[in-house]
């Protein structure tokens, strides 16, 4: 069953790199601009990461 997760991090750049190292991929189209980043898990399911407020 598809679902969508939004994850927050205090250090988004470090989280982005760590998630990519763990097998996530980053699609070229990023509609969130600087507000959030879309990543895909290894099965292709999208999820978003953004800065904790």
TAHUPE-V645107 format. One record per pair of residues at least 4 apart in sequence whose C-alpha atoms are under 7 Angstrom apart, sorted by the first residue. I is the first residue (numbers start at 0). J is the second residue. Records with the same first field share a line. If there is no record, write none. Layout:
I = J ; J
This chain:
3 = 45 ; 46
4 = 46 ; 47
5 = 46 ; 47 ; 48
6 = 47 ; 48 ; 49
7 = 48 ; 49 ; 50 ; 51
8 = 14 ; 49 ; 50 ; 51
9 = 50 ; 51
10 = 14 ; 50
11 = 15 ; 49 ; 50
12 = 16
13 = 17
14 = 18
15 = 19
16 = 20
17 = 21
18 = 22 ; 23
19 = 23 ; 24
22 = 40 ; 41
23 = 38 ; 39 ; 40 ; 41
24 = 38 ; 39 ; 40
25 = 37 ; 38 ; 39
26 = 38
29 = 36 ; 37
31 = 35 ; 36
34 = 49
35 = 47 ; 48 ; 49
36 = 47 ; 48 ; 49
37 = 45 ; 46 ; 47 ; 48
38 = 45 ; 46 ; 47
39 = 43 ; 44 ; 45 ; 46
40 = 44 ; 45
